[in-house]
Amino acid sequence: MLEDTKPTTFSELVQISGLSHGTDVWLGNAQELIKTGICDLSSVIGCRDDIMVYLMYAGLEPSMAFKIMESVRKGKGLTEEMIETMKENEVPDWYLDSCLKIKYMFPKAHAAAYVLMAVRIAYFKVHHPLYYYASYFTIRASDFDLITMIKDKTSIRNTVKDMYSRYMDLGKKEKDVLTVLEIMNEMAHRGYRMQPISLEKSQAFEFIIEGETLIPPFISVPGLGENVAKRIVEARDDGPFLSKEDLNKKAGLSQKIIEYLDELGSLPNLPDKAQLSIFDM
């Protein structure tokens, strides 16, 4: 739809939002009118409000313009009286045909709200990328492959390609991870990096920014629940973890999670136990 219409203004994006959310508004309707050169994006019917405003400008009484809008947006088409009134006011045939095809229409207020939110998100993605990525991973994502996410951009891209090559065999969880890796791939190719989990800096639930990197929260570790994520932060506030055994006792981390953090590089130089060995002296 974007390739066919090539929008350049906010109002055109609102029009596209209406076209994409309606039924039989774009396909076989507005799309053909634009392709054949009968209309441009701004003149096709996109949102239900467009019908009433257009017809009032054409000379129809507001009450009749409203009735036509309501009939069309509900997919009821046009009555003979409506068609006759529209023709008397020189409404073009293509406009009548378009109205007769429509089954459902989106209100312009909803379309504008969607586009406004999209533009806000796009602004941050372009001008404040790390804020965008930190927010996306914190709010929108739930399944992570941190082992892959901390790697270089080439490795991340190769993992994404590999997963797409066997996409039909992936389960829902793997597909959710793939979506996250696609965003991570984009982030890495823009010059930003994901750090490993940090026992000292990671938050329980939010990705945080450090320089040109993001630090993931404890909740992003596969298999680590909300309560444990909170406990790690609470235990950390009482003092540093002295060993993996200490981490297990204070925060309740399972051996499997500790091994994952070890593989991630989050436990550098942290001994298995806090006891001193004669060989450490």
C-alpha positions as CSV (number, residue, x, y, z in Angstrom):
1,M,0.0,0.0,0.0
2,L,2.8,2.4,0.8
3,E,4.6,1.5,-2.4
4,D,1.4,2.2,-4.4
5,T,0.6,5.5,-2.7
6,K,4.1,6.9,-1.7
7,P,2.7,9.2,1.1
8,T,4.7,12.3,2.0
9,T,2.4,14.1,4.5
10,F,0.7,13.4,7.8
11,S,-2.7,13.7,6.3
12,E,-1.8,11.1,3.7
13,L,-0.7,8.7,6.4
14,V,-4.1,9.2,8.1
15,Q,-5.7,8.4,4.7
16,I,-3.6,5.2,4.5
17,S,-4.6,4.2,8.0
18,G,-8.3,4.5,7.0
19,L,-7.7,2.5,3.8
20,S,-5.9,-0.3,5.6
21,H,-8.4,-0.7,8.4
22,G,-11.5,-0.6,6.2
23,T,-13.1,-3.5,4.3
24,D,-13.2,-3.3,0.5
25,V,-12.0,0.3,0.8
26,W,-8.5,-0.4,-0.7
27,L,-8.5,-3.7,-2.6
28,G,-10.5,-3.6,-5.7
29,N,-11.5,0.0,-4.9
30,A,-9.2,2.9,-4.0
31,Q,-6.1,0.9,-5.2
32,E,-7.5,0.6,-8.7
33,L,-8.6,4.2,-8.8
34,I,-5.1,5.3,-8.0
35,K,-3.4,2.8,-10.4
36,T,-5.6,3.9,-13.3
37,G,-4.9,7.6,-12.6
38,I,-8.6,8.4,-11.9
39,C,-7.7,9.7,-8.4
40,D,-4.7,10.3,-6.2
41,L,-4.3,9.3,-2.6
42,S,-5.9,12.5,-1.3
43,S,-9.1,12.2,-3.3
44,V,-10.1,8.6,-2.8
45,I,-12.5,7.6,0.0
46,G,-10.3,6.6,3.0
47,C,-12.3,7.3,6.2
48,R,-16.0,7.4,6.9
49,D,-15.9,11.2,7.7
50,D,-14.5,11.9,4.2
51,I,-17.8,10.9,2.6
52,M,-19.9,13.4,4.6
53,V,-17.4,16.3,4.2
54,Y,-17.0,15.6,0.4
55,L,-20.8,15.4,-0.2
56,M,-21.4,18.6,1.7
57,Y,-18.8,20.4,-0.4
58,A,-20.5,19.0,-3.5
59,G,-23.8,20.7,-2.4
60,L,-25.8,18.0,-0.6
61,E,-27.7,18.8,2.5
62,P,-25.8,17.9,5.7
63,S,-28.6,15.5,6.8
64,M,-28.4,13.6,3.5
65,A,-24.6,13.6,3.5
66,F,-24.7,12.1,6.9
67,K,-27.3,9.4,5.9
68,I,-25.1,8.4,3.0
69,M,-22.0,8.2,5.1
70,E,-23.7,6.0,7.7
71,S,-25.2,3.7,5.0
72,V,-21.8,3.3,3.2
73,R,-19.7,2.8,6.3
74,K,-22.0,0.0,7.5
75,G,-21.8,-1.7,4.1
76,K,-25.4,-1.1,3.2
77,G,-24.5,0.7,-0.1
78,L,-26.7,3.5,-1.6
79,T,-30.5,3.7,-2.0
80,E,-32.0,5.0,-5.3
81,E,-32.8,8.3,-3.6
82,M,-29.2,8.7,-2.5
83,I,-27.8,7.9,-5.9
84,E,-30.2,10.3,-7.6
85,T,-29.3,13.1,-5.1
86,M,-25.6,12.5,-5.6
87,K,-26.0,12.7,-9.4
88,E,-28.0,15.9,-9.2
89,N,-25.0,17.4,-7.4
90,E,-22.6,16.1,-10.0
91,V,-20.9,13.6,-7.8
92,P,-18.7,11.6,-10.3
93,D,-19.6,8.0,-11.2
94,W,-16.4,6.6,-9.8
95,Y,-17.3,8.0,-6.4
96,L,-20.7,6.3,-6.5
97,D,-19.1,3.0,-7.5
98,S,-16.6,3.3,-4.7
99,C,-19.3,3.8,-2.2
100,L,-21.2,0.8,-3.4
101,K,-18.2,-1.5,-2.9
102,I,-17.4,-0.5,0.7
103,K,-18.3,-2.9,3.5
104,Y,-16.8,-1.2,6.5
105,M,-15.0,2.1,7.1
106,F,-12.7,3.4,9.8
107,P,-13.4,6.7,11.6
108,K,-10.9,9.4,10.9
109,A,-10.3,10.1,14.7
110,H,-9.1,6.6,15.1
111,A,-6.9,6.7,12.0
112,A,-5.4,10.0,13.2
113,A,-4.7,8.5,16.7
114,Y,-3.0,5.5,15.2
115,V,-0.8,7.7,12.9
116,L,0.1,10.1,15.7
117,M,1.3,7.2,17.8
118,A,3.2,5.8,14.9
119,V,4.9,9.1,14.1
120,R,6.0,9.5,17.7
121,I,7.5,6.1,17.8
122,A,9.2,6.7,14.4
123,Y,10.7,10.0,15.7
124,F,12.3,8.2,18.6
125,K,13.5,5.4,16.4
126,V,15.3,7.8,14.1
127,H,16.5,10.5,16.5
128,H,16.8,8.7,19.9
129,P,17.4,5.1,18.8
130,L,18.6,3.7,22.1
131,Y,15.6,5.1,23.9
132,Y,13.4,3.4,21.3
133,Y,15.2,0.0,21.5
134,A,15.3,0.1,25.3
135,S,11.5,0.8,25.4
136,Y,10.7,-1.8,22.7
137,F,12.6,-4.6,24.5
138,T,11.1,-3.6,27.9
139,I,7.5,-3.2,26.8
140,R,6.9,-5.3,23.7
141,A,9.2,-8.3,24.0
142,S,9.0,-11.2,26.4
143,D,11.2,-14.0,24.9
144,F,15.0,-13.3,24.5
145,D,18.0,-15.2,23.2
146,L,20.6,-13.2,25.1
147,I,23.5,-15.5,24.0
148,T,22.9,-14.4,20.4
149,M,21.9,-10.8,21.3
150,I,25.3,-10.0,22.8
151,K,27.2,-11.2,19.7
152,D,28.5,-9.0,16.8
153,K,26.1,-7.9,14.1
154,T,27.3,-10.5,11.6
155,S,26.5,-13.4,14.0
156,I,23.1,-11.9,14.9
157,R,22.2,-11.6,11.2
158,N,23.3,-15.1,10.4
159,T,21.1,-16.5,13.3
160,V,18.2,-14.5,11.9
161,K,18.8,-15.9,8.4
162,D,19.1,-19.5,9.8
163,M,15.8,-19.2,11.7
164,Y,14.0,-17.9,8.6
165,S,15.3,-20.8,6.6
166,R,13.4,-23.1,8.9
167,Y,10.6,-20.7,9.8
168,M,7.8,-23.2,9.1
169,D,9.2,-25.6,11.7
170,L,9.6,-23.0,14.4
171,G,7.2,-23.0,17.4
172,K,5.5,-19.8,18.7
173,K,8.2,-19.1,21.3
174,E,10.9,-19.4,18.7
175,K,9.0,-17.1,16.4
176,D,8.7,-14.6,19.2
177,V,12.5,-14.8,19.8
178,L,13.0,-14.3,16.0
179,T,11.0,-11.1,16.1
180,V,13.3,-9.8,19.0
181,L,16.4,-10.9,17.1
182,E,15.2,-9.0,14.0
183,I,15.0,-5.8,16.1
184,M,18.4,-6.6,17.7
185,N,19.9,-7.2,14.2
186,E,18.7,-3.7,13.2
187,M,20.1,-2.2,16.4
188,A,23.4,-3.8,15.9
189,H,23.7,-2.7,12.3
190,R,23.0,0.9,13.5
191,G,26.2,0.6,15.6
192,Y,24.7,-0.2,19.0
193,R,25.4,-3.2,21.2
194,M,23.8,-5.3,23.9
195,Q,25.8,-6.0,27.0
196,P,25.6,-9.2,29.0
197,I,23.5,-9.3,32.2
198,S,25.3,-7.3,34.9
199,L,25.0,-8.4,38.5
200,E,25.9,-4.8,39.5
201,K,23.9,-2.8,37.0
202,S,21.0,-4.8,35.6
203,Q,17.5,-3.8,36.7
204,A,14.7,-6.3,37.5
205,F,12.5,-5.5,34.5
206,E,13.8,-2.6,32.4
207,F,16.5,-2.4,29.8
208,I,18.8,0.5,30.6
209,I,21.2,2.6,28.5
210,E,24.9,2.8,29.1
211,G,26.9,4.8,26.5
212,E,26.2,3.2,23.1
213,T,24.9,0.0,24.6
214,L,21.9,-1.5,26.4
215,I,22.1,-3.6,29.6
216,P,19.3,-6.2,29.8
217,P,17.3,-6.8,32.9
218,F,17.2,-10.0,34.9
219,I,13.7,-10.9,33.7
220,S,15.1,-11.3,30.2
221,V,17.0,-14.4,31.3
222,P,15.0,-17.4,29.9
223,G,13.3,-19.3,32.8
224,L,13.9,-16.5,35.4
225,G,10.6,-15.3,36.9
226,E,9.5,-11.9,38.2
227,N,9.9,-12.8,41.9
228,V,13.5,-14.0,41.4
229,A,14.3,-10.9,39.3
230,K,13.2,-8.7,42.2
231,R,15.1,-10.9,44.7
232,I,18.4,-10.5,42.9
233,V,18.1,-6.7,43.0
234,E,17.0,-6.7,46.7
235,A,19.9,-9.1,47.6
236,R,22.4,-6.9,45.6
237,D,21.4,-3.9,47.6
238,D,22.5,-5.7,50.8
239,G,26.0,-6.2,49.4
240,P,27.9,-7.8,46.5
241,F,27.6,-11.5,45.7
242,L,30.7,-13.3,46.9
243,S,30.2,-16.5,44.9
244,K,27.8,-18.5,42.8
245,E,26.8,-20.4,45.9
246,D,26.1,-17.0,47.6
247,L,24.0,-16.0,44.5
248,N,22.0,-19.2,44.9
249,K,21.4,-18.7,48.6
250,K,20.6,-14.9,48.6
251,A,18.6,-14.7,45.3
252,G,17.4,-18.2,44.9
253,L,18.9,-18.8,41.5
254,S,18.8,-22.3,40.2
255,Q,21.9,-24.0,39.0
256,K,20.6,-23.9,35.4
257,I,20.2,-20.1,35.6
258,I,23.6,-19.7,37.1
259,E,25.1,-21.8,34.3
260,Y,23.3,-19.6,31.7
261,L,24.7,-16.4,33.3
262,D,28.1,-17.9,33.3
263,E,27.9,-18.7,29.6
264,L,26.6,-15.2,29.0
265,G,29.7,-13.8,30.7
266,S,27.8,-12.2,33.5
267,L,29.8,-13.9,36.3
268,P,33.4,-13.0,35.6
269,N,35.8,-14.1,38.3
270,L,32.9,-15.2,40.6
271,P,34.1,-18.4,42.3
272,D,31.8,-21.4,42.9
273,K,32.1,-21.0,46.7
274,A,33.3,-18.2,48.9
275,Q,35.8,-20.4,50.8
276,L,39.5,-19.5,50.3
277,S,41.7,-22.2,48.9
278,I,45.3,-22.5,49.8
279,F,46.0,-22.1,46.1
280,D,44.3,-18.7,46.1
281,M,46.7,-17.4,48.7
